[in-house]
Amino acid sequence: MTELAIQRLTTDDLERLVVLESCQPHPGSRRQLEAALNDEDSCVLGAEVAGELVGHAVVVRLPFEAELQAILVVPAMRRRGLAAALLEAVLEQGRQWRSERVLLEVRAGNASAIRLYRRAGFSEDGRRRGYYPPLEDRADANREDAILMSRRP
Ligand SMILES: CC(C)(COP(=O)(O)OP(=O)(O)OC[C@H]1O[C@@H](n2cnc3c(N)ncnc32)[C@H](O)[C@@H]1OP(=O)(O)O)[C@@H](O)C(=O)NCCC(=O)NCCS
């Protein structure tokens, strides 16, 4: 894609990150985002198109592994390969950290994210039953399984 740039974000990008997060139903809080930007063991990657922040991914360094904690692309820019490009940058960060694997957890009902991860070479390691609270605040809504996935960076 023309004019796509993926780069590590800094505390200077906090406001842009807060706006980006607000495009989803359960946005990360300003405090969480600021903590990630300030944490030397976290890497917040931003995807910019024509200078506008349209996606981000958060990856955290663990003792042996790296964990993808968030990935998001604004709805208007989806299905253009931006998340795939962010994931490639996440894997590159894992290689720089010499992580043995990159781990992630995803809601069992999040078909688009699961397809994205499989396509990027992640495979399923197991499930945590009923790990996530229901997305909708309804009395009859069920908790959702978490699918655990990983790959070598
Ligand atoms: C999941 C998400 C990050 C994908 O972003 P994206 O930029 O649209 O993804 P890409 O364009 O890079 O897609 C790469 C591949 O993932 C799969 N994919 C992505 N979105 C999909 C969708 N809506 N339906 C089916 N497959 C999808 C496809 O295989 C796609 O390749 P293709 O377009 O060549 O078929 C985006 O939908 C999003 O921000 N969702 C909300 C946040 C979220 O659920 N994050 C994951 C939490 S674990």
The ligand as an ORCA input file, in Angstrom:
! r2SCAN-3c Opt
* xyz 0 1
  C      -8.699     -8.121     13.210
  C      -8.231     -6.806     12.541
  C      -7.044     -6.257     13.327
  C      -7.794     -7.136     11.082
  O      -7.275     -5.934     10.508
  P      -7.143     -5.754      8.925
  O      -6.173     -4.666      8.670
  O      -8.487     -5.657      8.321
  O      -6.503     -7.160      8.484
  P      -5.718     -7.437      7.104
  O      -6.309     -6.619      5.999
  O      -4.252     -7.319      7.348
  O      -6.121     -8.955      6.864
  C      -5.166     -9.989      6.746
  C      -5.941    -11.307      6.652
  O      -6.699    -11.524      7.846
  C      -7.965    -12.126      7.516
  N      -9.063    -11.193      7.798
  C      -8.957     -9.928      8.268
  N     -10.198     -9.387      8.430
  C     -11.087    -10.331      8.065
  C     -12.511    -10.379      7.998
  N     -13.280     -9.343      8.346
  N     -13.094    -11.539      7.572
  C     -12.346    -12.605      7.210
  N     -10.977    -12.608      7.231
  C     -10.366    -11.495      7.656
  C      -7.905    -12.410      6.033
  O      -7.315    -13.679      5.841
  C      -6.981    -11.314      5.567
  O      -6.365    -11.578      4.346
  P      -7.167    -11.240      2.962
  O      -7.746     -9.862      3.105
  O      -6.097    -11.328      1.919
  O      -8.217    -12.291      2.856
  C      -9.395     -5.777     12.476
  O     -10.541     -6.396     11.940
  C      -9.717     -5.138     13.818
  O      -9.131     -4.114     14.200
  N     -10.666     -5.735     14.561
  C     -11.052     -5.204     15.880
  C      -9.972     -5.438     16.936
  C      -9.670     -6.919     17.110
  O     -10.535     -7.783     17.065
  N      -8.367     -7.207     17.357
  C      -7.901     -8.567     17.609
  C      -8.013     -8.852     19.068
  S      -7.293    -10.451     19.454
*
